[in-house]
Amino acid sequence: MTDTSVSNVLASYERFAFTDGPWTRNVYRKGTGPAVIVMHEMPNLHPQVVRFADRIVEAGMTVYLPSLFGTDGRVPSKAYALGQMLLGICVRREFNVWANGRSSPIVDWLRALARKAHADCGGRGVGAVGMCFTGGFALAMMTEPAVVAPVLSQPSLPLGKKGRGMIDSSAAEIACAKARFETEDLSMMGLRFTSDKFVPDERFAMLKDTFGDRFEAVELTDDDASTEAPMDPHSVLTFHLIDEPGSVTKSVEETVIAFFKERTAG
């Protein structure tokens, strides 16, 4: 498959480079109102992630799209996706993919981006959604007070049998999130297809046990997934979303956007 140029897919977005600590990444911004950080899934910032971001903008919020890996705007082939996955596992120092009780180093940069977004846009705070490799980042970001609405979409890390009942956040980050949920009356959403091998039952069971009714689990069946996607059911808000009124996945998309709207408003 060929690339989709940034000028076509992200033409209406402002692009800027954001630096914090050792990391500099491009960020795409669009909209008005409170901020939501959308962290794209493997393998890249592809058009269906931008579609979801556009709908957040249409709901009256400002989207920040950080470019974390891959070619921005590219329509990914299976071979490209596999290559990016291998790079993420084997090469990139900014990601922890195995069960070691830590979040990824890039989360520090994302917390700084959340502070900037809140300062820029105001409101009660910032929403954050991670997908796949970045799925657990929104939980780890809760140590930043500006983040008030975390969504974990198909959180796939850590990989491996040892990590099935874990999430890629440290014990201190989990404890901070749990305390903030209670003291600030906040909550978190988690999305997955129950057949998804990258998001095992044990991971969601742990989140339910840890956060109780502060964790809203949205668990879908294969029948809810688009059959036009290039892989088995996995990407709730992008590839496997059936973009038709009344579909289960469309209702989930609308619920997530409403969650951001309610929680970030001043």
JOVEN-V486230 format. One record per residue. N is the residue number from 1. PHI is phi in radians with two decimals (none if undefined). PSI is psi in radians with two decimals (999 if undefined). OMEGA is omega in whole degrees, -180 to 180 (NA if undefined). Layout:
{{N:PHI:PSI:OMEGA} {N:PHI:PSI:OMEGA}}
This chain:
{{1:none:2.65:-177} {2:-1.65:2.86:177} {3:-1.24:2.58:167} {4:-1.77:2.12:-172} {5:-1.15:2.63:177} {6:-1.06:-0.60:-178} {7:-1.10:-0.53:178} {8:-1.44:-0.82:-171} {9:-1.41:-0.64:-174} {10:-2.11:0.45:-175} {11:-1.06:-0.56:-176} {12:-1.54:0.05:-179} {13:-1.71:2.49:170} {14:-1.41:2.30:178} {15:-1.91:2.36:175} {16:-2.52:2.69:176} {17:-1.59:2.30:-180} {18:-2.12:2.25:-179} {19:-2.07:2.34:169} {20:-2.62:2.27:-176} {21:1.04:-2.39:-178} {22:-1.46:-0.03:-171} {23:-1.88:2.37:169} {24:-2.23:2.23:179} {25:-2.40:2.63:171} {26:-1.30:2.51:177} {27:-2.28:2.41:177} {28:-1.89:2.29:-176} {29:-2.18:2.49:178} {30:-2.77:2.54:172} {31:1.88:-3.10:175} {32:-2.39:2.76:-178} {33:1.74:-3.05:-178} {34:-0.99:2.74:-172} {35:-1.64:2.55:170} {36:-2.29:2.22:177} {37:-1.67:2.10:179} {38:-1.86:1.94:-179} {39:-1.69:2.02:-171} {40:-1.25:2.80:180} {41:-1.53:3.05:168} {42:-1.12:2.47:8} {43:-1.78:-0.09:-174} {44:-2.98:3.10:175} {45:-1.38:1.49:-171} {46:-1.71:2.96:-173} {47:-1.01:-0.54:-178} {48:-1.31:-0.46:171} {49:-1.17:-0.74:179} {50:-1.12:-0.64:176} {51:-1.01:-0.81:178} {52:-1.09:-0.75:179} {53:-1.07:-0.73:179} {54:-1.03:-0.63:-179} {55:-1.26:-0.51:172} {56:-1.15:-0.73:177} {57:-1.07:-0.78:180} {58:-1.07:-0.45:179} {59:-1.46:-0.01:175} {60:1.71:0.53:179} {61:-2.24:2.95:178} {62:-1.79:2.25:179} {63:-1.78:2.39:170} {64:-2.02:2.11:-180} {65:-1.96:1.67:176} {66:-1.32:2.43:176} {67:-1.59:1.92:-171} {68:-1.82:-0.51:176} {69:-2.90:2.77:177} {70:1.40:-3.10:-178} {71:-1.63:2.14:-178} {72:-1.11:2.26:176} {73:1.51:-0.11:-177} {74:-1.26:2.46:169} {75:-1.47:1.93:-169} {76:-1.40:2.40:169} {77:-1.52:2.95:178} {78:-1.10:-0.69:180} {79:-1.12:-0.73:178} {80:-1.11:-0.75:180} {81:-1.07:-0.76:180} {82:-1.11:-0.74:179} {83:-1.07:-0.74:179} {84:-1.17:-0.65:177} {85:-1.07:-0.80:-180} {86:-1.12:-0.67:177} {87:-1.10:-0.73:-179} {88:-1.12:-0.61:-179} {89:-1.37:-0.73:-166} {90:-1.77:-0.44:-168} {91:-2.06:-0.87:-167} {92:-1.22:2.15:-178} {93:-1.35:-0.28:-176} {94:-1.42:-0.06:-178} {95:-2.16:2.33:170} {96:-1.78:2.06:-176} {97:-1.89:-0.18:-177} {98:-1.86:2.92:-175} {99:-1.36:1.68:-180} {100:-2.33:0.20:177} {101:1.23:0.42:-180} {102:-2.33:2.70:170} {103:-1.52:2.97:180} {104:-1.30:2.50:180} {105:-0.96:-0.56:-178} {106:-1.12:-0.28:179} {107:-1.08:-0.57:176} {108:-1.04:-0.75:178} {109:-1.12:-0.70:180} {110:-1.17:-0.63:175} {111:-1.09:-0.73:178} {112:-1.12:-0.68:177} {113:-1.10:-0.68:178} {114:-1.10:-0.70:177} {115:-1.08:-0.76:179} {116:-1.10:-0.80:-177} {117:-1.07:-0.71:179} {118:-1.16:-0.74:178} {119:-1.10:-0.65:-179} {120:-1.26:-0.67:-165} {121:-1.95:-0.31:180} {122:1.26:-2.67:-176} {123:1.46:-3.10:179} {124:-1.16:-0.62:-178} {125:3.09:-2.82:-172} {126:-2.03:2.42:169} {127:-1.55:2.71:179} {128:-2.59:2.29:176} {129:-2.25:2.27:173} {130:-1.95:2.70:-177} {131:-2.36:2.28:174} {132:1.06:-2.03:-180} {133:-0.97:-0.59:-178} {134:-1.67:0.08:-172} {135:-0.99:-0.70:-179} {136:-1.46:-0.13:-176} {137:-1.08:-0.62:-178} {138:-1.10:-0.56:175} {139:-1.22:-0.84:180} {140:-1.09:-0.51:180} {141:-1.23:-0.18:-177} {142:-1.16:-0.18:172} {143:-1.25:-0.22:173} {144:-1.57:2.05:-175} {145:-1.02:-0.39:-179} {146:-1.21:-0.40:-177} {147:-1.47:2.11:-175} {148:-2.22:-0.10:-176} {149:-2.49:1.46:-178} {150:-1.56:2.41:175} {151:-2.26:2.23:179} {152:-1.89:1.81:180} {153:-1.74:2.12:-175} {154:0.67:1.02:-178} {155:-1.13:2.01:-167} {156:-1.84:-0.03:179} {157:-1.95:2.57:3} {158:-1.40:2.71:177} {159:-1.43:2.86:174} {160:1.61:2.81:-176} {161:-1.06:-0.68:-178} {162:-1.08:-0.51:-174} {163:-1.68:0.15:-174} {164:-1.03:-0.66:-179} {165:-1.74:0.40:-178} {166:-2.15:2.91:172} {167:-2.25:2.72:-175} {168:-1.43:1.09:175} {169:-2.45:2.61:179} {170:-1.34:2.88:178} {171:-1.05:-0.66:180} {172:-1.17:-0.68:179} {173:-1.17:-0.71:178} {174:-1.14:-0.74:179} {175:-1.12:-0.69:178} {176:-1.10:-0.80:179} {177:-1.06:-0.77:-179} {178:-1.07:-0.74:179} {179:-1.15:-0.75:-180} {180:-1.15:-0.68:178} {181:-0.98:-0.69:-178} {182:-1.35:-0.89:-173} {183:-1.26:-0.52:-178} {184:-1.85:0.08:-179} {185:0.96:0.96:179} {186:-1.93:3.03:177} {187:-2.72:3.07:-175} {188:-2.39:2.55:175} {189:-1.90:2.54:174} {190:-2.29:2.34:-175} {191:-2.15:2.41:174} {192:-2.88:2.79:165} {193:-1.59:2.32:-173} {194:-1.15:-0.35:179} {195:-1.49:-0.09:-172} {196:-1.22:1.99:-179} {197:-1.21:-0.35:179} {198:-1.40:-0.25:180} {199:-2.22:1.38:-172} {200:-1.18:2.77:179} {201:-0.94:-0.68:-176} {202:-1.08:-0.56:-179} {203:-1.18:-0.82:180} {204:-1.23:-0.57:176} {205:-1.09:-0.71:178} {206:-1.11:-0.74:-180} {207:-1.15:-0.69:177} {208:-1.11:-0.75:-179} {209:-1.18:-0.67:-177} {210:-1.29:-0.76:-171} {211:-1.88:-0.11:177} {212:1.00:-2.38:-177} {213:-1.35:0.05:172} {214:-1.41:-0.16:176} {215:-1.94:2.01:178} {216:-1.69:1.89:-179} {217:-1.58:2.16:176} {218:-1.93:1.87:-173} {219:-2.06:2.14:-171} {220:-1.95:2.74:177} {221:-1.72:2.93:179} {222:-1.06:-0.53:180} {223:-1.14:-0.34:-180} {224:-1.46:-0.20:-171} {225:-1.62:2.57:174} {226:-1.11:2.37:178} {227:-1.51:-0.01:-179} {228:-1.58:-0.07:-178} {229:-1.27:2.68:-176} {230:-1.46:0.14:-180} {231:-2.59:3.01:177} {232:-1.09:2.78:-176} {233:-0.88:2.17:-176} {234:-2.72:-0.96:-169} {235:-1.58:1.68:-171} {236:-1.11:-0.76:-172} {237:-1.69:-0.04:-176} {238:-2.26:-1.71:-171} {239:-1.03:-0.63:-174} {240:-1.74:0.15:175} {241:-1.32:2.22:172} {242:-1.52:1.86:-169} {243:-1.46:1.08:-180} {244:-2.39:2.43:178} {245:-0.95:2.34:177} {246:1.60:-0.21:177} {247:-1.23:2.71:-178} {248:-1.09:-0.79:-179} {249:-1.18:-0.60:176} {250:-1.12:-0.68:177} {251:-1.13:-0.64:177} {252:-1.14:-0.78:177} {253:-0.97:-0.81:-180} {254:-1.12:-0.66:179} {255:-1.16:-0.74:179} {256:-1.10:-0.78:-180} {257:-1.13:-0.69:177} {258:-1.12:-0.65:177} {259:-1.06:-0.80:177} {260:-1.08:-0.80:-177} {261:-1.04:-0.80:-178} {262:-1.19:-0.78:-171} {263:-1.38:-0.45:-176} {264:-1.62:-0.26:-177} {265:-1.10:2.52:-179} {266:-1.27:999:NA}}
